[in-house]
Amino acid sequence: MNSLVRPRRDRMIAGVCSGIARRFGVSANLVRVVFLVSLLIPGPQFLIYLAAWILMPQEV
């Protein structure tokens, strides 16, 4: 299984959704759509995205 890293390519903003998609073997677009839909419900989704942006290492 791949490690959880932000790729240098195939990223829209920071590569968080693309990194999660690669880690779990699903489409990056699917993860992006799920994230966008999750923003419609109340919760800390945006803060979690920012934390992942900071904490996930960039691909070497």
mmCIF file of the N, C-alpha and C atoms, coordinates in Angstrom:
data_MODEL
# 
_entry.id   MODEL 
# 
loop_
_atom_site.group_PDB 
_atom_site.id 
_atom_site.type_symbol 
_atom_site.label_atom_id 
_atom_site.label_alt_id 
_atom_site.label_comp_id 
_atom_site.label_asym_id 
_atom_site.label_entity_id 
_atom_site.label_seq_id 
_atom_site.pdbx_PDB_ins_code 
_atom_site.Cartn_x 
_atom_site.Cartn_y 
_atom_site.Cartn_z 
_atom_site.occupancy 
_atom_site.B_iso_or_equiv 
_atom_site.pdbx_formal_charge 
_atom_site.auth_seq_id 
_atom_site.auth_comp_id 
_atom_site.auth_asym_id 
_atom_site.auth_atom_id 
_atom_site.pdbx_PDB_model_num 
ATOM 1   N N  . MET A 1 1  ? 0.840   -1.179 0.000   1.00 0.00 ? 1  MET A N  1 
ATOM 2   C CA . MET A 1 1  ? 0.000   0.000  0.000   1.00 0.00 ? 1  MET A CA 1 
ATOM 3   C C  . MET A 1 1  ? 0.891   1.252  0.000   1.00 0.00 ? 1  MET A C  1 
ATOM 4   N N  . ASN A 1 2  ? 0.479   2.277  -0.690  1.00 0.00 ? 2  ASN A N  1 
ATOM 5   C CA . ASN A 1 2  ? 1.247   3.520  -0.766  1.00 0.00 ? 2  ASN A CA 1 
ATOM 6   C C  . ASN A 1 2  ? 1.168   4.272  0.549   1.00 0.00 ? 2  ASN A C  1 
ATOM 7   N N  . SER A 1 3  ? 2.172   5.087  0.804   1.00 0.00 ? 3  SER A N  1 
ATOM 8   C CA . SER A 1 3  ? 2.127   5.925  2.001   1.00 0.00 ? 3  SER A CA 1 
ATOM 9   C C  . SER A 1 3  ? 1.312   7.178  1.699   1.00 0.00 ? 3  SER A C  1 
ATOM 10  N N  . LEU A 1 4  ? 0.918   7.857  2.742   1.00 0.00 ? 4  LEU A N  1 
ATOM 11  C CA . LEU A 1 4  ? 0.075   9.041  2.607   1.00 0.00 ? 4  LEU A CA 1 
ATOM 12  C C  . LEU A 1 4  ? 0.961   10.264 2.384   1.00 0.00 ? 4  LEU A C  1 
ATOM 13  N N  . VAL A 1 5  ? 1.103   10.678 1.124   1.00 0.00 ? 5  VAL A N  1 
ATOM 14  C CA . VAL A 1 5  ? 1.914   11.844 0.758   1.00 0.00 ? 5  VAL A CA 1 
ATOM 15  C C  . VAL A 1 5  ? 1.146   12.687 -0.252  1.00 0.00 ? 5  VAL A C  1 
ATOM 16  N N  . ARG A 1 6  ? 1.501   13.962 -0.316  1.00 0.00 ? 6  ARG A N  1 
ATOM 17  C CA . ARG A 1 6  ? 0.910   14.855 -1.314  1.00 0.00 ? 6  ARG A CA 1 
ATOM 18  C C  . ARG A 1 6  ? 1.761   14.783 -2.576  1.00 0.00 ? 6  ARG A C  1 
ATOM 19  N N  . PRO A 1 7  ? 1.180   14.370 -3.708  1.00 0.00 ? 7  PRO A N  1 
ATOM 20  C CA . PRO A 1 7  ? 1.959   14.256 -4.938  1.00 0.00 ? 7  PRO A CA 1 
ATOM 21  C C  . PRO A 1 7  ? 2.338   15.623 -5.506  1.00 0.00 ? 7  PRO A C  1 
ATOM 22  N N  . ARG A 1 8  ? 3.408   15.643 -6.268  1.00 0.00 ? 8  ARG A N  1 
ATOM 23  C CA . ARG A 1 8  ? 3.832   16.885 -6.918  1.00 0.00 ? 8  ARG A CA 1 
ATOM 24  C C  . ARG A 1 8  ? 2.985   17.177 -8.157  1.00 0.00 ? 8  ARG A C  1 
ATOM 25  N N  . ARG A 1 9  ? 2.475   16.147 -8.795  1.00 0.00 ? 9  ARG A N  1 
ATOM 26  C CA . ARG A 1 9  ? 1.599   16.295 -9.963  1.00 0.00 ? 9  ARG A CA 1 
ATOM 27  C C  . ARG A 1 9  ? 0.211   15.809 -9.587  1.00 0.00 ? 9  ARG A C  1 
ATOM 28  N N  . ASP A 1 10 ? -0.760  16.079 -10.431 1.00 0.00 ? 10 ASP A N  1 
ATOM 29  C CA . ASP A 1 10 ? -2.150  15.663 -10.212 1.00 0.00 ? 10 ASP A CA 1 
ATOM 30  C C  . ASP A 1 10 ? -2.728  16.303 -8.945  1.00 0.00 ? 10 ASP A C  1 
ATOM 31  N N  . ARG A 1 11 ? -2.495  17.586 -8.794  1.00 0.00 ? 11 ARG A N  1 
ATOM 32  C CA . ARG A 1 11 ? -3.054  18.298 -7.657  1.00 0.00 ? 11 ARG A CA 1 
ATOM 33  C C  . ARG A 1 11 ? -3.842  19.490 -8.157  1.00 0.00 ? 11 ARG A C  1 
ATOM 34  N N  . MET A 1 12 ? -4.878  19.840 -7.417  1.00 0.00 ? 12 MET A N  1 
ATOM 35  C CA . MET A 1 12 ? -5.684  21.010 -7.760  1.00 0.00 ? 12 MET A CA 1 
ATOM 36  C C  . MET A 1 12 ? -5.222  22.209 -6.917  1.00 0.00 ? 12 MET A C  1 
ATOM 37  N N  . ILE A 1 13 ? -5.194  22.029 -5.612  1.00 0.00 ? 13 ILE A N  1 
ATOM 38  C CA . ILE A 1 13 ? -4.761  23.109 -4.722  1.00 0.00 ? 13 ILE A CA 1 
ATOM 39  C C  . ILE A 1 13 ? -3.484  22.681 -4.003  1.00 0.00 ? 13 ILE A C  1 
ATOM 40  N N  . ALA A 1 14 ? -3.611  21.743 -3.067  1.00 0.00 ? 14 ALA A N  1 
ATOM 41  C CA . ALA A 1 14 ? -2.448  21.322 -2.294  1.00 0.00 ? 14 ALA A CA 1 
ATOM 42  C C  . ALA A 1 14 ? -2.089  19.860 -2.507  1.00 0.00 ? 14 ALA A C  1 
ATOM 43  N N  . GLY A 1 15 ? -2.954  19.105 -3.139  1.00 0.00 ? 15 GLY A N  1 
ATOM 44  C CA . GLY A 1 15 ? -2.682  17.696 -3.377  1.00 0.00 ? 15 GLY A CA 1 
ATOM 45  C C  . GLY A 1 15 ? -3.184  16.778 -2.282  1.00 0.00 ? 15 GLY A C  1 
ATOM 46  N N  . VAL A 1 16 ? -3.938  17.309 -1.329  1.00 0.00 ? 16 VAL A N  1 
ATOM 47  C CA . VAL A 1 16 ? -4.430  16.495 -0.220  1.00 0.00 ? 16 VAL A CA 1 
ATOM 48  C C  . VAL A 1 16 ? -5.403  15.433 -0.731  1.00 0.00 ? 16 VAL A C  1 
ATOM 49  N N  . CYS A 1 17 ? -6.381  15.816 -1.506  1.00 0.00 ? 17 CYS A N  1 
ATOM 50  C CA . CYS A 1 17 ? -7.373  14.859 -2.025  1.00 0.00 ? 17 CYS A CA 1 
ATOM 51  C C  . CYS A 1 17 ? -6.710  13.836 -2.934  1.00 0.00 ? 17 CYS A C  1 
ATOM 52  N N  . SER A 1 18 ? -5.773  14.259 -3.734  1.00 0.00 ? 18 SER A N  1 
ATOM 53  C CA . SER A 1 18 ? -5.070  13.346 -4.620  1.00 0.00 ? 18 SER A CA 1 
ATOM 54  C C  . SER A 1 18 ? -4.222  12.352 -3.829  1.00 0.00 ? 18 SER A C  1 
ATOM 55  N N  . GLY A 1 19 ? -3.593  12.806 -2.769  1.00 0.00 ? 19 GLY A N  1 
ATOM 56  C CA . GLY A 1 19 ? -2.807  11.919 -1.913  1.00 0.00 ? 19 GLY A CA 1 
ATOM 57  C C  . GLY A 1 19 ? -3.669  10.897 -1.211  1.00 0.00 ? 19 GLY A C  1 
ATOM 58  N N  . ILE A 1 20 ? -4.833  11.325 -0.730  1.00 0.00 ? 20 ILE A N  1 
ATOM 59  C CA . ILE A 1 20 ? -5.764  10.399 -0.086  1.00 0.00 ? 20 ILE A CA 1 
ATOM 60  C C  . ILE A 1 20 ? -6.273  9.377  -1.101  1.00 0.00 ? 20 ILE A C  1 
ATOM 61  N N  . ALA A 1 21 ? -6.572  9.832  -2.303  1.00 0.00 ? 21 ALA A N  1 
ATOM 62  C CA . ALA A 1 21 ? -7.050  8.926  -3.346  1.00 0.00 ? 21 ALA A CA 1 
ATOM 63  C C  . ALA A 1 21 ? -5.996  7.892  -3.708  1.00 0.00 ? 21 ALA A C  1 
ATOM 64  N N  . ARG A 1 22 ? -4.764  8.306  -3.856  1.00 0.00 ? 22 ARG A N  1 
ATOM 65  C CA . ARG A 1 22 ? -3.692  7.356  -4.167  1.00 0.00 ? 22 ARG A CA 1 
ATOM 66  C C  . ARG A 1 22 ? -3.506  6.352  -3.040  1.00 0.00 ? 22 ARG A C  1 
ATOM 67  N N  . ARG A 1 23 ? -3.590  6.808  -1.815  1.00 0.00 ? 23 ARG A N  1 
ATOM 68  C CA . ARG A 1 23 ? -3.386  5.929  -0.654  1.00 0.00 ? 23 ARG A CA 1 
ATOM 69  C C  . ARG A 1 23 ? -4.426  4.821  -0.613  1.00 0.00 ? 23 ARG A C  1 
ATOM 70  N N  . PHE A 1 24 ? -5.685  5.145  -0.928  1.00 0.00 ? 24 PHE A N  1 
ATOM 71  C CA . PHE A 1 24 ? -6.758  4.169  -0.829  1.00 0.00 ? 24 PHE A CA 1 
ATOM 72  C C  . PHE A 1 24 ? -7.169  3.574  -2.166  1.00 0.00 ? 24 PHE A C  1 
ATOM 73  N N  . GLY A 1 25 ? -6.498  3.964  -3.248  1.00 0.00 ? 25 GLY A N  1 
ATOM 74  C CA . GLY A 1 25 ? -6.735  3.358  -4.546  1.00 0.00 ? 25 GLY A CA 1 
ATOM 75  C C  . GLY A 1 25 ? -8.062  3.712  -5.184  1.00 0.00 ? 25 GLY A C  1 
ATOM 76  N N  . VAL A 1 26 ? -8.499  4.950  -5.009  1.00 0.00 ? 26 VAL A N  1 
ATOM 77  C CA . VAL A 1 26 ? -9.735  5.416  -5.637  1.00 0.00 ? 26 VAL A CA 1 
ATOM 78  C C  . VAL A 1 26 ? -9.417  6.616  -6.524  1.00 0.00 ? 26 VAL A C  1 
ATOM 79  N N  . SER A 1 27 ? -10.397 7.072  -7.254  1.00 0.00 ? 27 SER A N  1 
ATOM 80  C CA . SER A 1 27 ? -10.220 8.209  -8.149  1.00 0.00 ? 27 SER A CA 1 
ATOM 81  C C  . SER A 1 27 ? -10.045 9.506  -7.350  1.00 0.00 ? 27 SER A C  1 
ATOM 82  N N  . ALA A 1 28 ? -9.131  10.342 -7.775  1.00 0.00 ? 28 ALA A N  1 
ATOM 83  C CA . ALA A 1 28 ? -8.920  11.629 -7.119  1.00 0.00 ? 28 ALA A CA 1 
ATOM 84  C C  . ALA A 1 28 ? -10.155 12.514 -7.270  1.00 0.00 ? 28 ALA A C  1 
ATOM 85  N N  . ASN A 1 29 ? -10.812 12.430 -8.415  1.00 0.00 ? 29 ASN A N  1 
ATOM 86  C CA . ASN A 1 29 ? -12.028 13.226 -8.616  1.00 0.00 ? 29 ASN A CA 1 
ATOM 87  C C  . ASN A 1 29 ? -13.135 12.812 -7.659  1.00 0.00 ? 29 ASN A C  1 
ATOM 88  N N  . LEU A 1 30 ? -13.231 11.526 -7.359  1.00 0.00 ? 30 LEU A N  1 
ATOM 89  C CA . LEU A 1 30 ? -14.221 11.051 -6.397  1.00 0.00 ? 30 LEU A CA 1 
ATOM 90  C C  . LEU A 1 30 ? -13.956 11.640 -5.017  1.00 0.00 ? 30 LEU A C  1 
ATOM 91  N N  . VAL A 1 31 ? -12.720 11.643 -4.587  1.00 0.00 ? 31 VAL A N  1 
ATOM 92  C CA . VAL A 1 31 ? -12.374 12.210 -3.276  1.00 0.00 ? 31 VAL A CA 1 
ATOM 93  C C  . VAL A 1 31 ? -12.656 13.706 -3.264  1.00 0.00 ? 31 VAL A C  1 
ATOM 94  N N  . ARG A 1 32 ? -12.364 14.393 -4.349  1.00 0.00 ? 32 ARG A N  1 
ATOM 95  C CA . ARG A 1 32 ? -12.636 15.830 -4.421  1.00 0.00 ? 32 ARG A CA 1 
ATOM 96  C C  . ARG A 1 32 ? -14.129 16.124 -4.328  1.00 0.00 ? 32 ARG A C  1 
ATOM 97  N N  . VAL A 1 33 ? -14.937 15.338 -5.035  1.00 0.00 ? 33 VAL A N  1 
ATOM 98  C CA . VAL A 1 33 ? -16.386 15.533 -5.000  1.00 0.00 ? 33 VAL A CA 1 
ATOM 99  C C  . VAL A 1 33 ? -16.935 15.245 -3.605  1.00 0.00 ? 33 VAL A C  1 
ATOM 100 N N  . VAL A 1 34 ? -16.467 14.181 -2.977  1.00 0.00 ? 34 VAL A N  1 
ATOM 101 C CA . VAL A 1 34 ? -16.915 13.862 -1.614  1.00 0.00 ? 34 VAL A CA 1 
ATOM 102 C C  . VAL A 1 34 ? -16.543 14.985 -0.669  1.00 0.00 ? 34 VAL A C  1 
ATOM 103 N N  . PHE A 1 35 ? -15.345 15.536 -0.813  1.00 0.00 ? 35 PHE A N  1 
ATOM 104 C CA . PHE A 1 35 ? -14.935 16.641 0.048   1.00 0.00 ? 35 PHE A CA 1 
ATOM 105 C C  . PHE A 1 35 ? -15.817 17.864 -0.180  1.00 0.00 ? 35 PHE A C  1 
ATOM 106 N N  . LEU A 1 36 ? -16.083 18.198 -1.417  1.00 0.00 ? 36 LEU A N  1 
ATOM 107 C CA . LEU A 1 36 ? -16.927 19.361 -1.710  1.00 0.00 ? 36 LEU A CA 1 
ATOM 108 C C  . LEU A 1 36 ? -18.346 19.185 -1.185  1.00 0.00 ? 36 LEU A C  1 
ATOM 109 N N  . VAL A 1 37 ? -18.897 17.993 -1.314  1.00 0.00 ? 37 VAL A N  1 
ATOM 110 C CA . VAL A 1 37 ? -20.237 17.733 -0.784  1.00 0.00 ? 37 VAL A CA 1 
ATOM 111 C C  . VAL A 1 37 ? -20.226 17.809 0.741   1.00 0.00 ? 37 VAL A C  1 
ATOM 112 N N  . SER A 1 38 ? -19.140 17.341 1.357   1.00 0.00 ? 38 SER A N  1 
ATOM 113 C CA . SER A 1 38 ? -19.063 17.384 2.814   1.00 0.00 ? 38 SER A CA 1 
ATOM 114 C C  . SER A 1 38 ? -19.009 18.821 3.346   1.00 0.00 ? 38 SER A C  1 
ATOM 115 N N  . LEU A 1 39 ? -18.596 19.752 2.505   1.00 0.00 ? 39 LEU A N  1 
ATOM 116 C CA . LEU A 1 39 ? -18.569 21.158 2.939   1.00 0.00 ? 39 LEU A CA 1 
ATOM 117 C C  . LEU A 1 39 ? -19.966 21.731 3.119   1.00 0.00 ? 39 LEU A C  1 
ATOM 118 N N  . LEU A 1 40 ? -20.977 21.058 2.574   1.00 0.00 ? 40 LEU A N  1 
ATOM 119 C CA . LEU A 1 40 ? -22.353 21.537 2.695   1.00 0.00 ? 40 LEU A CA 1 
ATOM 120 C C  . LEU A 1 40 ? -22.946 21.249 4.073   1.00 0.00 ? 40 LEU A C  1 
ATOM 121 N N  . ILE A 1 41 ? -22.340 20.319 4.812   1.00 0.00 ? 41 ILE A N  1 
ATOM 122 C CA . ILE A 1 41 ? -22.830 20.026 6.158   1.00 0.00 ? 41 ILE A CA 1 
ATOM 123 C C  . ILE A 1 41 ? -21.927 20.724 7.168   1.00 0.00 ? 41 ILE A C  1 
ATOM 124 N N  . PRO A 1 42 ? -22.470 21.119 8.311   1.00 0.00 ? 42 PRO A N  1 
ATOM 125 C CA . PRO A 1 42 ? -21.653 21.817 9.300   1.00 0.00 ? 42 PRO A CA 1 
ATOM 126 C C  . PRO A 1 42 ? -20.565 20.901 9.864   1.00 0.00 ? 42 PRO A C  1 
ATOM 127 N N  . GLY A 1 43 ? -19.413 21.479 10.105  1.00 0.00 ? 43 GLY A N  1 
ATOM 128 C CA . GLY A 1 43 ? -18.313 20.711 10.670  1.00 0.00 ? 43 GLY A CA 1 
ATOM 129 C C  . GLY A 1 43 ? -16.973 21.336 10.341  1.00 0.00 ? 43 GLY A C  1 
ATOM 130 N N  . PRO A 1 44 ? -15.921 20.729 10.848  1.00 0.00 ? 44 PRO A N  1 
ATOM 131 C CA . PRO A 1 44 ? -14.566 21.290 10.701  1.00 0.00 ? 44 PRO A CA 1 
ATOM 132 C C  . PRO A 1 44 ? -13.825 20.797 9.458   1.00 0.00 ? 44 PRO A C  1 
ATOM 133 N N  . GLN A 1 45 ? -14.532 20.508 8.369   1.00 0.00 ? 45 GLN A N  1 
ATOM 134 C CA . GLN A 1 45 ? -13.900 19.923 7.189   1.00 0.00 ? 45 GLN A CA 1 
ATOM 135 C C  . GLN A 1 45 ? -12.773 20.795 6.638   1.00 0.00 ? 45 GLN A C  1 
ATOM 136 N N  . PHE A 1 46 ? -12.994 22.085 6.568   1.00 0.00 ? 46 PHE A N  1 
ATOM 137 C CA . PHE A 1 46 ? -11.971 22.973 6.008   1.00 0.00 ? 46 PHE A CA 1 
ATOM 138 C C  . PHE A 1 46 ? -10.732 22.996 6.901   1.00 0.00 ? 46 PHE A C  1 
ATOM 139 N N  . LEU A 1 47 ? -10.930 22.979 8.203   1.00 0.00 ? 47 LEU A N  1 
ATOM 140 C CA . LEU A 1 47 ? -9.785  22.952 9.129   1.00 0.00 ? 47 LEU A CA 1 
ATOM 141 C C  . LEU A 1 47 ? -9.017  21.635 9.021   1.00 0.00 ? 47 LEU A C  1 
ATOM 142 N N  . ILE A 1 48 ? -9.741  20.543 8.812   1.00 0.00 ? 48 ILE A N  1 
ATOM 143 C CA . ILE A 1 48 ? -9.086  19.248 8.630   1.00 0.00 ? 48 ILE A CA 1 
ATOM 144 C C  . ILE A 1 48 ? -8.263  19.258 7.348   1.00 0.00 ? 48 ILE A C  1 
ATOM 145 N N  . TYR A 1 49 ? -8.800  19.864 6.289   1.00 0.00 ? 49 TYR A N  1 
ATOM 146 C CA . TYR A 1 49 ? -8.051  19.973 5.032   1.00 0.00 ? 49 TYR A CA 1 
ATOM 147 C C  . TYR A 1 49 ? -6.764  20.785 5.240   1.00 0.00 ? 49 TYR A C  1 
ATOM 148 N N  . LEU A 1 50 ? -6.878  21.904 5.942   1.00 0.00 ? 50 LEU A N  1 
ATOM 149 C CA . LEU A 1 50 ? -5.686  22.720 6.209   1.00 0.00 ? 50 LEU A CA 1 
ATOM 150 C C  . LEU A 1 50 ? -4.662  21.964 7.042   1.00 0.00 ? 50 LEU A C  1 
ATOM 151 N N  . ALA A 1 51 ? -5.121  21.223 8.040   1.00 0.00 ? 51 ALA A N  1 
ATOM 152 C CA . ALA A 1 51 ? -4.209  20.432 8.863   1.00 0.00 ? 51 ALA A CA 1 
ATOM 153 C C  . ALA A 1 51 ? -3.520  19.359 8.029   1.00 0.00 ? 51 ALA A C  1 
ATOM 154 N N  . ALA A 1 52 ? -4.275  18.712 7.137   1.00 0.00 ? 52 ALA A N  1 
ATOM 155 C CA . ALA A 1 52 ? -3.679  17.692 6.267   1.00 0.00 ? 52 ALA A CA 1 
ATOM 156 C C  . ALA A 1 52 ? -2.659  18.320 5.333   1.00 0.00 ? 52 ALA A C  1 
ATOM 157 N N  . TRP A 1 53 ? -2.944  19.516 4.847   1.00 0.00 ? 53 TRP A N  1 
ATOM 158 C CA . TRP A 1 53 ? -2.016  20.239 3.975   1.00 0.00 ? 53 TRP A CA 1 
ATOM 159 C C  . TRP A 1 53 ? -0.687  20.470 4.690   1.00 0.00 ? 53 TRP A C  1 
ATOM 160 N N  . ILE A 1 54 ? -0.771  20.809 5.952   1.00 0.00 ? 54 ILE A N  1 
ATOM 161 C CA . ILE A 1 54 ? 0.433   21.097 6.729   1.00 0.00 ? 54 ILE A CA 1 
ATOM 162 C C  . ILE A 1 54 ? 1.146   19.810 7.150   1.00 0.00 ? 54 ILE A C  1 
ATOM 163 N N  . LEU A 1 55 ? 0.393   18.784 7.552   1.00 0.00 ? 55 LEU A N  1 
ATOM 164 C CA . LEU A 1 55 ? 0.983   17.592 8.143   1.00 0.00 ? 55 LEU A CA 1 
ATOM 165 C C  . LEU A 1 55 ? 1.410   16.530 7.130   1.00 0.00 ? 55 LEU A C  1 
ATOM 166 N N  . MET A 1 56 ? 0.742   16.450 5.985   1.00 0.00 ? 56 MET A N  1 
ATOM 167 C CA . MET A 1 56 ? 1.102   15.439 4.990   1.00 0.00 ? 56 MET A CA 1 
ATOM 168 C C  . MET A 1 56 ? 2.393   15.852 4.293   1.00 0.00 ? 56 MET A C  1 
ATOM 169 N N  . PRO A 1 57 ? 3.377   14.963 4.277   1.00 0.00 ? 57 PRO A N  1 
ATOM 170 C CA . PRO A 1 57 ? 4.631   15.307 3.588   1.00 0.00 ? 57 PRO A CA 1 
ATOM 171 C C  . PRO A 1 57 ? 4.440   15.328 2.082   1.00 0.00 ? 57 PRO A C  1 
ATOM 172 N N  . GLN A 1 58 ? 5.268   16.108 1.423   1.00 0.00 ? 58 GLN A N  1 
ATOM 173 C CA . GLN A 1 58 ? 5.217   16.183 -0.033  1.00 0.00 ? 58 GLN A CA 1 
ATOM 174 C C  . GLN A 1 58 ? 6.006   15.031 -0.625  1.00 0.00 ? 58 GLN A C  1 
ATOM 175 N N  . GLU A 1 59 ? 5.541   14.513 -1.754  1.00 0.00 ? 59 GLU A N  1 
ATOM 176 C CA . GLU A 1 59 ? 6.207   13.407 -2.435  1.00 0.00 ? 59 GLU A CA 1 
ATOM 177 C C  . GLU A 1 59 ? 7.614   13.818 -2.836  1.00 0.00 ? 59 GLU A C  1 
ATOM 178 N N  . VAL A 1 60 ? 8.523   12.900 -2.699  1.00 0.00 ? 60 VAL A N  1 
ATOM 179 C CA . VAL A 1 60 ? 9.935   13.183 -3.034  1.00 0.00 ? 60 VAL A CA 1 
ATOM 180 C C  . VAL A 1 60 ? 10.191  12.930 -4.481  1.00 0.00 ? 60 VAL A C  1 
# 
